Amino acid sequence: MPAANAFAKICPSRSVLARIGEKWAVLVLVSLSGGARRFGELRRSLEGVSQKMLTKTLRNLERDGLIKRTLFDERPLRVEYELTAIGRSLLPIMEALKVWAEAHLTQIERSQSTYDARHS
């Protein structure tokens, strides 16, 4: 099997980059940095995410092996999500991306306004 090369058109690593680059995926991963959380806790912490989108994001991250879903046989049923080892290995990058976006938001918004004014 050839080595992964995300610059190659057919490299499957592109789908990995697409998944971890999704807005809600980044925020879910960072939100789970403090440990296991229930669906409702995640939804409350991620303002603006719909139930459908959060469910889809969690399923995709679970499928990719970045998070683990644990169902507790209690009444009522309880489900928790937590980072796997591979998910934790990605966490420093995701946290840095979030911090970078927050730190540079004003500059980016200013650039967008300048660009929009020139091109309208």
Secondary structure, 3 states (H helix, E strand, C coil): CCCCCCCCCCCCHHHHHHHHCCHHHHHHHHHHHHCCEEHHHHHHHCCCCCHHHHHHHHHHHHHCCCEEEEEECCCCCEEEEEECHHHHHHHHHHHHHHHHHHHHHHHHHHHHHHHHHHCC
